[in-house]
Amino acid sequence: MLRLIYYQFNYSKKQWLGTLPILLVSSLIIGTSVSGIFNIMNNTEIFKHLADPTPLFEMIIFFGGMTLFLLISGLIHFLISIFKEDYQLWTILGANRSQLSLLIGGQLFLVAFICSVVTTILSTYLAGGYYSFIQSFVGEKNLPNIPFSFDWWASLLSLHIVPLIAGTSGYYYSRKILKIGDFSSKKTRVKRISLHLITKGSFALLVLGLWLNCIYLLYSASFTSSFNVRFDRLSSIFLMLLLHLLIIYLLTPYLQIFQLKFLAKVLAKSNYAMILAKWTILYKPSYLKSLQSSVAMGITLISGFLLLSQNISARFQTDSVTETKVSFLAFLAAPIVVILANVISVTILSSNQDSKDVRQLSILGVSKQNHLWILLAYSLIHSLIVFLTSLLFNLVILAMVMFGVHLFNYPMVDYTPVFTIDLLVSVLLFVFIFVTKFISILYANDIDITKNE
């Protein structure tokens, strides 16, 4: 099986290169954190009478790894669609779902391991730089200088964390996707889809219960006069923020498709560019899910964190600015960077299909000018959907923050993160999609010109 994984990877390594950005960034982040933890453990005497700084690195591993596990689902969808014909051939030759899933997970493990080898070499140097960066905020009294050196145990652990996460999630999502795919008989597919819907519905009810519980915890704080109880209940807002990430992942792409159909009735009644852009988006649900879930999660994280820090943390912490910066680095920096890397990976994986679509439309008589108008409409629809999705979840956090502030009879300091971050990222997404897709159009036209010559 190992030899088969290697030969299959070597045969399709060009397509697997699209996974490099997210795996390389994840390996770099987690390898740096592991090196930092081991170097702190080797200098425990220095922190004997101080607060243990290892959670600053542990949280990066936890949140970065969790984000990677969730986002790999979109990459697996892309890879299965790219290699669908190959997997159908393997099925005809006798391969079962477990073997195909092991093949996909093994190839993902191999790519992640190659990335980890590169990043492990840099981890010790980067860990010292990250430690010094945090030290500049909190001062040498809280984080004294320590020597950072190469550690074999840290290197071995760094080499395997991201490959294990990538390989495990690749195997899990591959089995899940292939289970409801087109590789089995119709009767078996119907039974599996029904079981899948029941499982997904039960999980959705659990998430809904947790969501309602967060609202109840905050609302129930109004019935007590205890300052400590009210302050503790404010943590439900942060829990809600993290829960929203999972909800966005679960609702995508269904929520976005609903918004797309609504926008189509408003914007695309007779405009050819909007109509073609709409069907192009619906034709690629994998790209829709990966891109929309990644960006919406990033916006929700940043906006929610700024609302909490500016309106609540600033009121109850003596040095709110420092606490905000350190909390951002510990809790949100890793997920945001992984999300950005995922957007790049998804774009690379979809570029091959983009070139095919451009050539097909050109054959049907679509001019270069028409391509540009379709591309503008395509980018606009994606950015509008991201804006509306993020705004929906941001308004929930805003309402909870306003209620939490009201519990202590304080006014709101700043509402703007709800809209400014959302608008800024949506505009940047519009530019990013337009530029990357425009390059695909130029690439496709160059290929056509070369063939004609």
C-alpha positions in Angstrom: 0.0 0.0 0.0 2.9 2.4 0.8 4.4 1.8 -2.7 1.0 2.4 -4.3 0.6 5.7 -2.3 4.0 6.8 -3.5 3.5 5.9 -7.2 0.0 7.5 -7.2 1.4 10.7 -5.6 4.3 10.8 -8.1 1.8 10.4 -11.0 -0.4 13.2 -9.8 2.0 15.4 -7.9 1.1 18.5 -10.0 -2.4 18.5 -8.7 -1.3 17.8 -5.1 0.9 21.0 -5.2 -2.3 23.0 -4.6 -2.4 21.7 -1.0 1.1 23.0 -0.3 0.1 26.5 1.0 -2.2 25.4 3.8 0.0 22.4 4.8 3.2 24.5 4.7 1.7 27.3 6.8 0.1 24.8 9.3 3.4 23.0 9.6 5.3 26.2 10.2 2.8 27.4 12.9 2.6 24.1 14.8 6.3 23.4 14.5 7.1 26.8 15.9 4.7 26.3 18.8 6.1 22.8 19.6 9.7 24.2 19.6 8.6 27.0 21.9 6.9 24.7 24.4 10.0 22.4 24.6 12.4 25.3 25.1 10.2 26.7 27.9 10.1 23.2 29.5 13.9 23.1 29.4 14.0 26.4 31.3 11.3 25.8 34.0 13.5 27.2 36.8 13.3 30.7 35.2 9.5 30.6 35.4 9.3 29.1 38.8 7.8 32.2 40.4 6.1 33.5 37.2 3.0 32.6 35.1 3.6 29.6 32.8 3.8 30.9 29.2 3.3 27.5 27.6 -0.5 28.1 27.0 0.5 30.9 24.6 2.0 28.2 22.4 -0.5 25.4 23.3 -3.5 27.4 22.1 -1.9 28.0 18.8 -1.5 24.2 18.3 -5.1 23.6 19.4 -6.9 26.3 17.4 -4.5 25.9 14.3 -4.9 22.2 14.3 -8.7 22.3 14.7 -9.0 24.9 11.8 -6.8 22.7 9.6 -8.9 19.6 10.3 -12.1 21.4 9.4 -10.8 23.1 6.2 -9.2 20.0 4.7 -12.7 18.8 4.0 -12.9 21.3 1.1 -9.6 20.2 -0.3 -10.7 16.6 -0.3 -13.8 17.5 -2.2 -11.6 19.2 -4.8 -9.1 16.3 -5.0 -11.9 13.7 -5.4 -13.5 15.7 -8.2 -10.2 16.0 -9.9 -9.3 12.3 -9.6 -12.9 11.1 -10.0 -12.2 9.1 -13.1 -9.1 7.5 -11.6 -11.0 6.4 -8.5 -13.8 5.0 -10.6 -11.2 2.9 -12.4 -9.7 1.7 -9.1 -13.3 0.7 -8.0 -13.8 -1.3 -11.2 -10.4 -3.0 -10.5 -11.7 -4.1 -7.0 -10.7 -1.2 -4.7 -13.2 -0.5 -1.9 -14.0 2.7 -0.1 -11.6 2.1 2.8 -8.7 1.5 0.4 -9.5 4.6 -1.7 -9.7 6.7 1.5 -6.4 5.2 2.7 -4.9 6.1 -0.6 -6.1 9.8 -0.4 -5.2 10.1 3.3 -1.7 8.6 2.7 -1.0 11.0 -0.1 -2.0 13.9 2.0 0.2 12.6 4.9 3.1 12.4 2.4 2.7 16.0 1.2 2.3 17.2 4.8 5.4 15.3 5.9 7.5 16.9 3.2 6.3 20.3 4.3 7.1 19.4 8.0 10.6 18.5 7.1 11.2 22.0 5.7 9.4 23.8 8.5 11.0 21.8 11.3 14.4 23.2 10.3 13.1 26.8 10.8 11.0 26.1 13.9 13.7 26.9 16.5 14.6 30.2 15.0 10.9 31.2 14.5 10.0 30.1 18.1 12.6 32.5 19.5 11.3 35.3 17.3 7.7 34.7 18.3 8.7 34.6 22.0 10.5 37.9 21.6 7.5 39.4 19.8 5.2 38.6 22.7 7.9 39.6 25.2 7.8 43.1 23.7 4.2 43.5 24.8 4.3 42.0 28.3 7.9 43.0 29.3 10.9 41.0 30.5 9.5 40.8 34.1 6.7 38.5 32.9 8.6 36.8 30.1 12.3 36.8 30.9 14.9 36.0 28.3 15.6 32.3 27.7 18.0 30.5 25.3 16.3 28.8 22.3 18.1 25.8 21.0 17.4 22.8 18.8 15.6 19.9 20.5 15.4 16.4 19.0 12.1 15.5 20.8 10.5 18.8 19.6 11.7 18.1 16.0 10.3 14.6 16.0 6.9 15.8 17.3 6.9 18.7 14.9 7.5 16.3 12.0 4.4 14.2 12.8 1.7 16.5 14.2 0.5 18.1 10.9 1.0 14.9 8.8 -1.1 13.0 11.3 -3.8 15.7 11.3 -3.8 15.9 7.5 -3.7 12.1 7.0 -6.4 11.4 9.5 -8.7 14.1 8.3 -8.0 13.1 4.7 -9.0 9.5 5.5 -12.1 10.6 7.5 -13.4 13.0 4.9 -12.6 10.7 2.0 -14.7 7.9 3.5 -17.4 10.4 4.3 -17.5 11.8 0.7 -17.1 8.4 -1.0 -19.8 6.9 1.2 -22.4 9.2 -0.4 -20.8 9.4 -3.8 -21.3 7.7 -7.1 -19.1 4.6 -6.6 -21.8 2.3 -5.2 -25.2 0.9 -6.3 -28.3 3.1 -6.2 -30.0 1.2 -3.4 -26.9 1.3 -1.2 -26.5 5.0 -1.9 -30.0 5.8 -0.8 -29.6 3.9 2.5 -26.2 5.6 3.1 -27.6 9.1 2.3 -30.5 8.5 4.7 -28.1 7.5 7.5 -25.9 10.5 6.7 -28.8 12.9 6.9 -29.9 11.4 10.3 -26.4 11.7 11.7 -26.0 15.2 10.4 -29.5 16.2 11.7 -28.6 14.9 15.2 -25.4 16.8 15.2 -27.2 19.9 14.0 -29.6 19.6 16.9 -26.7 19.3 19.4 -25.1 22.4 18.0 -28.4 24.3 18.1 -28.8 23.3 21.8 -25.3 24.6 22.6 -26.1 27.9 20.7 -29.3 28.4 22.7 -27.5 27.5 25.9 -25.0 30.3 25.3 -27.8 32.8 24.9 -29.5 31.4 28.1 -26.3 31.7 30.1 -25.9 35.4 29.2 -29.6 36.2 29.6 -29.9 34.5 33.0 -27.1 36.8 34.3 -29.7 39.6 34.4 -31.5 37.8 37.2 -28.6 38.0 39.6 -26.9 41.0 41.3 -23.6 39.2 41.9 -20.8 41.0 40.0 -18.7 37.8 39.8 -21.6 35.7 38.4 -22.3 38.3 35.7 -18.7 38.6 34.8 -18.3 34.8 34.5 -21.4 34.6 32.2 -19.7 37.0 29.8 -17.6 34.0 28.7 -20.6 32.7 26.9 -20.0 35.4 24.3 -16.6 34.0 23.5 -18.0 30.5 23.4 -20.7 31.7 21.0 -18.0 33.2 18.8 -16.2 29.8 18.6 -19.5 28.0 18.1 -20.3 30.2 15.1 -17.2 28.9 13.3 -18.6 25.4 13.5 -22.1 26.6 12.5 -20.7 28.4 9.4 -18.9 25.2 8.4 -22.1 23.1 8.8 -24.3 25.6 7.0 -22.0 26.1 4.1 -22.8 25.9 1.2 -26.6 25.6 1.9 -26.9 29.1 3.4 -24.8 30.6 0.5 -26.9 28.8 -2.2 -30.0 30.3 -0.6 -28.5 33.8 -0.7 -27.3 33.2 -4.2 -30.8 32.3 -5.4 -32.2 35.4 -3.7 -29.5 37.7 -5.3 -30.2 36.1 -8.6 -33.8 37.2 -8.5 -32.7 40.8 -7.6 -29.6 41.1 -9.8 -29.7 38.5 -12.5 -33.1 38.8 -14.1 -31.9 39.6 -17.6 -28.1 40.2 -17.3 -26.2 37.5 -19.1 -23.1 38.0 -17.0 -24.9 37.6 -13.7 -26.8 34.6 -15.0 -23.7 32.8 -16.2 -21.8 33.8 -13.0 -24.6 32.3 -10.9 -24.6 28.9 -12.7 -20.8 28.9 -12.7 -20.9 29.2 -8.9 -23.6 26.6 -8.5 -21.6 24.2 -10.8 -18.7 24.2 -8.4 -20.1 23.6 -4.9 -16.7 22.4 -3.6 -15.1 25.7 -4.4 -18.2 27.6 -3.0 -18.0 25.7 0.3 -14.2 26.0 0.7 -13.9 29.7 -0.2 -17.1 30.9 1.6 -16.6 28.9 4.8 -12.9 30.0 5.1 -13.5 33.7 4.5 -16.7 33.9 6.6 -15.0 32.1 9.5 -12.0 34.6 9.3 -14.3 37.7 9.3 -16.4 36.3 12.2 -13.3 35.6 14.2 -11.7 39.1 13.7 -14.9 41.1 14.1 -16.2 39.2 17.1 -12.8 39.4 18.8 -12.6 43.2 18.2 -16.1 43.7 19.6 -15.3 41.7 22.7 -11.9 43.4 23.3 -13.0 47.0 22.7 -16.3 46.9 24.5 -15.8 44.3 27.3 -12.1 43.5 27.9 -11.2 47.2 27.9 -13.6 47.8 30.8 -12.4 45.0 33.1 -8.6 44.7 32.5 -6.0 47.0 33.8 -3.9 46.8 30.6 -6.5 46.0 28.0 -4.3 46.8 25.0 -1.6 44.3 26.0 -4.2 41.7 26.9 -5.9 42.1 23.6 -2.7 41.8 21.5 -1.5 38.7 23.4 -5.0 37.1 23.3 -5.2 37.7 19.5 -1.8 36.1 19.0 -2.6 33.1 21.2 -6.2 32.4 20.1 -6.9 33.9 16.6 -3.6 34.4 14.8 -3.1 30.7 13.8 -6.7 30.1 12.6 -6.6 33.3 10.5 -3.3 32.5 8.8 -4.5 28.9 8.1 -7.7 30.3 6.6 -5.8 32.6 4.3 -3.5 29.8 3.2 -6.6 27.6 2.6 -8.0 30.3 0.2 -4.8 30.2 -1.8 -4.8 26.4 -1.9 -8.4 26.3 -3.0 -7.7 28.9 -5.7 -4.8 26.9 -7.1 -6.8 23.6 -7.1 -9.6 25.3 -9.0 -7.4 27.1 -11.6 -7.2 24.0 -13.8 -11.0 23.7 -14.0 -11.2 27.5 -14.7 -9.0 27.1 -17.8 -11.3 24.4 -19.1 -14.4 26.5 -18.5 -12.9 29.5 -20.3 -11.9 27.4 -23.3 -15.4 25.9 -23.5 -17.1 29.3 -23.3 -14.7 30.6 -26.0 -15.7 27.8 -28.3 -19.4 28.8 -27.8 -18.5 32.3 -29.0 -17.9 34.2 -25.7 -15.5 37.1 -26.4 -12.8 38.4 -24.1 -14.9 41.3 -23.1 -17.8 39.0 -22.3 -15.4 37.0 -20.1 -14.4 40.0 -18.2 -18.0 41.0 -17.5 -18.8 37.4 -16.3 -15.7 37.5 -14.1 -16.8 40.8 -12.6 -20.2 39.4 -11.8 -18.7 36.2 -10.5 -16.4 38.1 -8.1 -19.2 40.5 -7.0 -21.6 37.6 -6.2 -18.9 35.8 -4.1 -18.0 39.0 -2.2 -21.7 39.9 -1.6 -22.4 36.4 -0.2 -19.4 36.6 2.1 -20.5 40.0 3.3 -24.1 38.9 4.0 -23.1 35.6 5.7 -20.5 37.3 8.0 -22.9 40.2 8.8 -25.6 37.7 9.9 -23.3 36.1 12.5 -21.6 39.4 13.5 -25.0 40.9 14.4 -25.7 38.0 16.8 -22.3 38.7 18.6 -23.1 42.4 18.6 -26.5 41.8 20.3 -24.8 39.6 22.9 -22.0 42.2 23.5 -24.6 45.0 23.8 -26.6 42.9 26.4 -23.4 42.1 28.3 -22.3 45.7 28.5 -25.8 46.7 29.6 -25.5 44.3 32.5 -22.9 46.6 34.0 -24.6 49.8 32.9 -21.8 50.7 30.5 -22.4 52.3 27.0 -21.0 50.6 23.9 -17.6 51.9 22.9 -17.4 50.8 19.3 -19.9 49.2 16.9 -17.8 49.5 13.7 -16.0 46.1 13.7 -19.3 44.5 12.7 -19.3 46.4 9.4 -15.7 47.6 8.7 -13.9 44.3 8.9 -16.7 42.6 6.9 -16.6 45.3 4.2 -12.8 45.4 4.0 -12.4 41.7 3.6 -15.2 41.4 1.1 -13.6 44.1 -1.0 -10.2 42.3 -0.8 -11.9 39.0 -1.7 -13.4 40.7 -4.8 -10.0 41.9 -5.9 -8.4 38.5 -5.1 -10.9 36.4 -7.0 -10.9 38.8 -10.0 -7.1 38.8 -10.3 -6.7 35.1 -9.9 -9.5 34.2 -12.3 -8.2 36.9 -14.8 -4.9 35.1 -14.8 -6.7 31.9 -15.6 -8.4 33.5 -18.6 -5.1 34.8 -19.9 -3.5 31.4 -19.4 -6.3 29.7 -21.3 -6.1 32.2 -24.1 -2.3 31.7 -24.4 -2.8 27.9 -24.7 -5.4 28.4 -27.5 -3.1 30.8 -29.3 -0.2 28.3 -29.0 -2.3 25.4 -30.3 -3.5 27.5 -33.3 0.1 28.4 -34.2 
